């Protein structure tokens, strides 16, 4: 598996596959936004049609919440 980078633009931290952002940024994301990401990931795993778009929206909300 390959690693990626934190989705926060100015962060250069490498994150493990499946992680949205580094631990220090993730800790600052509000719990309701985290729950939405978990929910949309579960929907994506079940291959529900709109899950990828809604997951992207939730990740954007998480990114915005820590900037």
N, C-alpha and C positions, 0 to 999 in steps of 0.2 A: 504494500500500500504506500501511496505517496502522501506527503503532508502538504498542507496549504498554508495560506496566511490569514491572519485575523481580518475580518471584513470591515473593520474600522480603518478608513483610508490612511490615516497617518501612522498606524501601528504596523510595525515590521515583524511582529512576533509570529513564529511558525506555530501552527496548531495541528492537532491530529486529525485524520480523516473523520468526517462526521461532525466535527465541532464547528460552530458558527464563528466563534471569535475566541481570543485568548481568555484565560481565566480572570485576569484583572478587569477586563471590559465586561465579561459575562456576569461577574459579581455585581455590576452596577445596573444591569438590565432589570426593570421592574418585573415582579413575579407574574403579573398577568400577561406580559409580553412573552415571557419564557413559556408559560403554559400554552399560549397560542402556537408557538413554534413547535412544542412537543405534540400538540394536537394535529397540526398540519403535517408533521413528519409521519405520524401514525396513519393519517389519511393517504399520504403519498405511498406508504408501504402497501396499503390496500388497493393502490392504483385507482383512487377516485379521481375523476376527470379534472376538477378544478384545483386539486391540491397543490400542484407545483406553483401556480400563480399566487395562491393564498399564502404558501410558505414563503415565497419571495417577498410578499408584502409584509409578513410578520418579521422576516429578517431585516428588512428596511426599517421597520419600526424599532427593532432592537438597536440597530446602528444609530438611528437618530436619537434614541434615548440616552446614549452615552457620550454624545458629542457636545 
